[in-house]
Amino acid sequence: MSADINFDGATVYANRDDPIDLGLHVKSGHSGFHGLKYDVGAERQVCSNGMTAFVSELGFDQTHGEPFQPGLAYNAVDAIVESPAEIEHRLAEAQNQELMNQDEALLVLMETGIGRFLENPVPDLLNALYDEIEDPENPTLWETYNAGTRALTHYTQDVPEYNLSDGFENVSQLLEDGTNSIPEPERLGQRAVKNRSRTIIENSGEPYWEGETESLRELMEKHEIQA
């Protein structure tokens, strides 16, 4: 179960023409066995993409076994309302961090696991990347993240909201490394390429697209990954 609470006037800007309305995303386990979480909730005005959980220090949670702690909700609201400058700084950082190319961006998105929420994962993510990436040879983490949220917002059908919120949390790892920092794109790309190369080259997996094997070999060479 999840819910989004909007705050009038709580708006940040990824850039001058990209306003983002902030709010609070509240999530609890629909089965009753999981805890309660409060995260940054946001929506891009330009395309209505949903976002959540991309700044760890603005998230609060408690386990299912703990007594209900209403103070966490107050802390979450205060943290989000008082932190637009910090959020804008995070978004600015993400716009200056680049992956190798669009093929790597696709592999990074698939590595997050959001493909399981999409009926046609690769075509849907490619369409989203086409809409979000300005230069296919230099996609930024911000553009790649937006492609993921675009796919989850616009290309999902009949997916329960609580499952979809898991997808947004998965893709948020492109803006959050677990230590309240932007992850290194080199490390994200290298991990995705290495894992995918094991599947398709070493284990004869089915390629995502025609020419993926050649693209993987080129990316492996750039990352100095041995086959």
C-alpha positions in Angstrom: 0.0 0.0 0.0 1.3 3.4 -0.8 0.1 7.0 -1.0 1.5 10.4 -2.2 1.0 13.6 -0.3 1.6 16.8 -2.1 2.9 20.1 -0.7 1.7 23.3 -2.3 4.7 25.5 -3.2 7.3 22.9 -2.5 9.0 23.0 -5.9 12.6 22.4 -7.0 14.2 22.9 -10.4 16.4 20.4 -12.2 16.9 23.3 -14.5 15.0 26.5 -15.4 12.5 24.6 -17.6 12.2 21.5 -15.5 10.2 22.1 -12.3 9.5 19.3 -10.0 6.8 19.3 -7.3 7.9 17.7 -4.0 5.7 15.7 -1.7 5.8 12.7 0.6 5.6 9.1 -0.6 4.3 6.8 2.2 4.6 3.1 1.7 3.7 0.1 3.9 3.6 -3.6 3.2 0.2 -4.6 1.8 0.5 -8.0 3.5 1.1 -6.5 6.9 4.5 -8.1 7.2 6.6 -5.1 6.1 7.4 -1.9 7.7 6.4 1.7 7.1 8.5 4.0 5.0 8.4 7.8 4.3 10.4 9.0 1.3 10.8 12.0 -1.0 7.9 11.9 -3.4 8.1 14.1 -6.5 6.5 14.6 -9.9 8.1 16.3 -12.9 5.6 18.9 -14.3 6.9 18.6 -17.9 5.9 15.0 -18.3 4.2 13.9 -15.0 6.9 11.3 -14.3 6.7 10.0 -10.8 9.8 9.8 -8.6 10.6 8.6 -5.1 13.4 7.6 -2.7 16.3 9.4 -4.3 17.8 11.1 -1.2 18.4 8.6 1.6 18.7 11.1 4.4 15.2 12.4 3.7 13.8 8.9 4.2 12.4 7.5 7.4 11.2 4.1 8.2 10.2 1.7 11.0 9.9 -2.1 11.0 6.6 -3.9 11.2 7.3 -5.2 14.7 7.9 -1.8 16.2 5.2 0.3 17.8 3.8 3.0 15.5 6.0 6.1 15.6 3.9 9.1 14.4 6.9 11.3 15.0 8.6 9.8 11.9 5.9 11.4 9.7 6.5 14.8 11.2 10.3 14.4 10.7 9.8 13.4 7.1 7.6 16.4 6.3 10.0 18.8 8.0 13.0 17.3 6.1 11.4 17.6 2.7 10.0 21.1 3.2 13.3 22.4 4.5 15.6 20.7 1.9 14.8 22.1 -1.6 18.4 23.4 -2.0 19.9 20.0 -1.1 17.5 18.2 -3.6 18.4 20.7 -6.3 22.1 20.0 -5.7 21.5 16.3 -6.0 19.7 16.7 -9.3 22.5 19.1 -10.6 25.1 16.5 -9.7 23.2 13.8 -11.7 23.2 16.0 -14.7 27.0 16.1 -14.7 27.6 12.4 -14.5 27.6 10.5 -17.7 27.4 6.9 -18.8 29.4 5.5 -21.9 26.5 5.6 -24.3 22.8 4.8 -24.7 23.4 1.1 -24.9 25.0 1.2 -21.5 22.2 3.3 -20.2 19.7 0.6 -21.3 21.8 -2.1 -19.6 22.0 0.0 -16.4 18.2 0.4 -16.4 17.7 -3.3 -17.0 20.1 -4.0 -14.2 17.9 -2.1 -11.7 15.2 -4.8 -12.3 12.5 -2.4 -13.5 12.0 -4.5 -16.6 9.7 -6.9 -14.6 7.1 -4.1 -14.3 7.0 -3.5 -18.1 5.2 -5.6 -20.7 7.9 -5.0 -23.3 10.9 -4.0 -21.2 13.5 -3.3 -23.9 11.3 -1.5 -26.5 9.6 0.5 -23.7 12.9 1.5 -22.2 14.4 2.4 -25.6 11.4 4.6 -26.3 11.8 6.3 -22.9 15.5 6.8 -23.5 14.8 8.3 -26.9 12.5 10.8 -25.3 14.8 11.7 -22.4 18.4 11.6 -23.8 19.7 14.6 -25.6 23.0 13.0 -26.8 23.0 9.1 -27.2 26.8 9.1 -26.9 26.8 10.9 -23.5 23.6 10.1 -21.5 23.6 11.5 -18.1 22.5 9.7 -14.9 19.6 12.3 -14.7 18.5 11.5 -18.2 18.8 7.8 -17.6 16.9 8.0 -14.4 14.1 10.0 -16.1 13.9 7.4 -18.8 13.3 4.8 -16.1 10.6 6.9 -14.4 9.0 7.7 -17.7 8.7 4.0 -18.6 7.2 3.2 -15.1 4.8 6.2 -15.3 3.7 5.8 -19.0 4.3 2.3 -20.1 2.9 0.2 -17.3 -0.5 -1.4 -17.4 -2.4 -3.3 -14.8 0.5 -3.1 -12.3 -0.7 -2.6 -8.7 0.4 0.7 -7.2 2.4 -0.9 -4.4 4.4 -2.9 -6.9 5.0 0.1 -9.1 6.3 2.0 -6.1 8.9 -0.8 -5.8 9.9 0.0 -9.4 10.4 3.7 -8.6 12.5 2.7 -5.6 14.6 0.4 -7.8 15.4 3.0 -10.4 16.2 5.6 -7.7 19.5 3.8 -7.2 20.7 5.9 -10.2 20.5 8.9 -7.9 21.3 7.3 -4.6 24.1 4.9 -3.6 23.0 4.2 -0.1 25.4 6.7 1.5 23.4 9.8 0.5 25.6 10.4 -2.6 25.3 10.2 -6.3 26.7 6.8 -7.5 29.7 6.8 -9.8 28.5 6.2 -13.4 31.6 4.3 -14.2 30.8 1.8 -11.5 27.1 1.5 -12.4 28.0 0.9 -16.1 30.8 -1.5 -15.3 28.6 -3.6 -13.1 25.8 -3.7 -15.6 28.1 -4.6 -18.5 29.9 -7.2 -16.5 26.8 -8.9 -15.4 25.1 -8.8 -18.8 28.3 -10.1 -20.6 28.3 -13.1 -18.3 24.7 -13.9 -19.3 24.9 -13.3 -23.1 28.5 -14.1 -24.0 29.6 -16.7 -21.4 26.2 -18.4 -21.0 24.7 -17.9 -24.5 21.8 -15.8 -23.3 19.2 -14.3 -25.6 20.3 -10.8 -26.7 18.1 -7.8 -25.9 18.6 -6.4 -29.4 20.3 -7.2 -32.6 24.0 -6.2 -32.3 24.0 -6.3 -28.5 26.9 -8.8 -28.4 29.1 -6.4 -30.4 28.0 -3.5 -28.3 28.9 -5.4 -25.1 32.3 -6.3 -26.4 33.0 -2.6 -27.1 31.8 -1.6 -23.6 33.8 -4.4 -22.0 36.9 -3.0 -23.8 36.2 0.5 -22.5 35.8 -0.8 -19.0 38.8 -3.1 -19.4 36.6 -6.1 -18.5 38.1 -9.5 -19.5 35.8 -11.9 -21.3 
